[in-house]
Amino acid sequence: MTAAADELVLDRTLKRGLKGPEVRRVQEWLSLHGFQVTPDEDFGPATELAVQRFQEKAGLKADGIVGPKTFARLVAPMVRTTSRMDPGKRSLGRLVVAYAKRHLSEHPREVGGQNRGPWVRLYMDGHEGPEWPWCAGFACYVLKQACRAKAAEPPITPSFSCDSLAASAQQQGRFLAEGDAGARERVRRGCLFLKRRTPTDWEHAGIVVQPLEEVFETIEGNTNDDGSREGYEVCRRFRSYRSTDFVLI
């Protein structure tokens, strides 16, 4: 998980007067913890004060300097979500759900603009920005975590593209179309869902947490309370089966 390693390493102690992408990363994490500063890569007085306030809350020496201890507390949510889980006797699908719930508990969201921030970079292998919607990236990251824990190969080719996920599922015999016979009864925990725009175009993806008779419960990235495909966070939602296909896991 190269992107995770990049996000979780502090190359130098950061303090007032320094500039660069490492400063921006600290500013992003401060904002994610509720200490809002502009991620402008400039460690000025506002960032110094935000660091001090964060350190006070964390029970650390409030000197406004970001060393290993402060940085470790800043990135602790990502450390928890990227740690390996004991698979036990769980199926791959149930392990996917367990990992998805772990991510949800840390409230991953964008910061610094559309499709930006450390969580987006984690799910998108370092990519970020308006051209990098991350719903499929989130679903595939969780799937890959579960596969690694079980020492198994992913059943489909992971992708940042919903259309590519559909194509891979079709090639592997794991694509379940809404209109297939008994489709709803075949959906299981840990399946991926694909919201369909046209018969050959899918616009949003996520993870099925619990299939029910008329709706299914999800955990999904790059969405919001309205269920938008261009949201800003990881959410738990309930969705209808209408205009939805599935990837069997």
N, C-alpha and C positions, 0 to 999 in steps of 0.2 A: 504494500500500500504506500507507494511513493508519495502521493499527495499528502497522506496523513503524516508521514515522516517530515516532509517539508514544513507542514503547519506547526509541528510540535517541537521544533528545534530552535533554541535561542543561540544565535551565533556570537552575540556580544551583549554586554550590559548596556541598557538604554537609559538615558537621562536627558534632562532639559538641554536643548541646543543641538541635539542630534537630529538627522533627517534620513529618510530612506524607507524602503518597503517594509523593513522590520518594525519601524515605528508605526506604520499604517496598520500592521497586523495587531499590534498592541492596542491601538485606538479602536479597531474593530471589536476586539474582545472586551474592552472596557464598555463599549456601547451595548454589546450583547449581555453584559452583566448589569445594565441599567445605569451606567455612568456615561452619559451621552457626550461624545466629542466628535468633531469633524475628522474623518480619516484622510488627512491631507499630507501625511508623511512628515509632518513637522512637529517635533516634540517641544511644544511651547508651554506657556504657563497654564493653559486650560488642561492640557494632557497631564502635566505634572500634578495639578490639583485632583484630577480624576483618579490618577494612580494612588495618590495619598488617601483619598476617600475609599477606594477599593481595598487598600491595605488595611485601613482601620477596620473595615467590615470583616475582613478575612483574619484579623488578629495578628497581622504582620507589622513590622516596623514601618511606620508611615513616613518614609523618607522621600517618596516620589521617584524612586529609582527602580527600574525593572531589572532585577537580577533573576537567577534561577528559581528562587522560592516564589517570588511574585508571579513570574511567568508560568510556573507550574500550576499555580492556583487559577490563573486566567484561563488556561487551556484544559483544565481538569474535565469539563464536560466532554470534550472531544476524546480525551484519553479514555474515559469510561466507555464511550460508544465504540471505539475502535479496538478495545481489548477482546481477546478470544473468549468465547462462551463454551462451557462444557456441553457438548451436544447430548450427552446421556443416551437415552433410547428414543429421543424424539425423531420423528420423520423430518425430511428436509423442509417440507412445507411448514410444519410447526416451528422449526428452528428459524425459518425466515420471519415468521410472525414474532417470535421472541426477540430477535434482533431489531425488528421494526419498532416494537414497543420500547426497547431500550433507547433508540434514537428519539422517539417521540417524547420520552421523559426528560430529555435535555433541551427541548424546545428549539431545534435548529431553525434558523431563519436568515434571510438576507440582511446585509448591512452595507451601507455605502453606495447603494444604487441598485438598479434592476439586475437580478441574477449575479450579485456580487457578495463577497465575504468569504470567510474561512470555511463555512459549511458548504457553500456552493463549490468552492475549489476542491473540497474533499470528495464530493459526489461526482464532480466532473473532471477528475484527474488533473487538477490545476487550472482548468479553463474557467473563465467567468466573463460576464458582460451581457448586454441585451441579446446577442446572437446565440446564447447558450442556455436555453430553457432546460431545467434540471429535473423534471419529474421522472423521466426514464433513467437518468443517472442515479437518482436516489434509489429507485426500485432495484436497479441492477447492482448497486453497491451493497445493499442489504443481502441480495441473493448471493453475491460472491462471498460475503462474510460467512453466510450459512454453509456454503459449499466448502470453504476452507476449513471450517470447524469440523466438518464430516469427512475431510480429505477426499472430496468428490469433485468432479468436473461439473461446471454449470450445464444444465440440461439444454440451454439455448445459448446463442452467442450474445453476451452482454453488449449493450449499445446505448448511446445517448439519444437515439432516434426511435420513436414509437413505431414508425413504419418498418424499420429494420428489425425490431423485436417481433413484429407480426410476421415478417418474412422468414425469420429464423424459426419461429414456432411452427409455421406451416411446413418448412423443410424437415423439421424433426418430428412431425406428427403430433405436436403439442398445442396446436391452435384449436380453440373451441369457439366457434361462431355463435352469435346470439340465436340464430335460427336452427342450429343443429338439434337433432332429436334428443330430448332429455338434457338439454344444455345446463339448466339451472341445477339439476341434481348432480351434475358432474363437477361443479365448482367446489374447490376445497380450500381450506386455510393455506395461505402461502402462495396461492396462484397470483399471477399478475393480471390486472385488468387493463384493457385498452379501450378508451372512449373513441368511438368511431364517428368520423365526420362524413365520409363517403365510403362506399364499398372497398375502396383501395387506399384510404387515408385515415390514419389514427392520430389524434391530437393530444391525448393525455394518458398517462400511465400511473399505476400505483399498485399497492399490495392488498389483497383480500385478507382481512383479519377474521371475518366470520360470515359465511354465506347463510342467508335466511330465505324464507319462502318468497317474499316479494322484493326484498332489498338485500344489500350486502354491506357489511361494515368494512371500512378501509383505513389504512394509514398511507398517506401519500405526500409527496413533496411538491414544492412550487405551486401551492394552492393556498386557499384562504377560506374564510367562513362562507363565501359565496360559491365555493367550488370551482373557482376560476382556474384555467390552465396556465395562467401567468400570475400566480399569487406571489407569496413571499416567505412561506414557512412550511414546515411539516405539520400536517393536521390529521386528526381522526375524523372520518366523515361516514355518513350513510348515503348510499347511492342506489338508484333503481337499476334494473337490468337493461333498460331501454338504451339502444344504440351502444351496446357494450359487448366486446368480445374478450376472450380470456386466453392466457398462456398457462397451460397445465404444468405444475411443478411436482 
